[in-house]
Amino acid sequence: MMLSAYYVETSTTGFAPAAWAATTRKYAFDLAKALSIQLEKDRRYPNAFWVIDSRGRALAKWHKGKKYEPDATV
């Protein structure tokens, strides 16, 4: 369990989920967007990057630099 207000999470192909801690909502959104752009060509991270709050609720997801609602299909 991460002790952070927010975190960014994604699944890697064949491995456990990867997560990055964030102290603010804005930083989490910026980080998810940056990672989704930077790692879009990296085959280890083909999935969306989710922004999760401390209660475990998905706030948004980013895929290839675009923001989607948590329940939207990418």
Summary of the structure (lengths in Angstrom):
residues: 74
radius of gyration: 11.2
end to end distance: 26.7
largest distance: 30.8
contacts: 199
relative contact order: 0.23
helix: 19%
strand: 32%
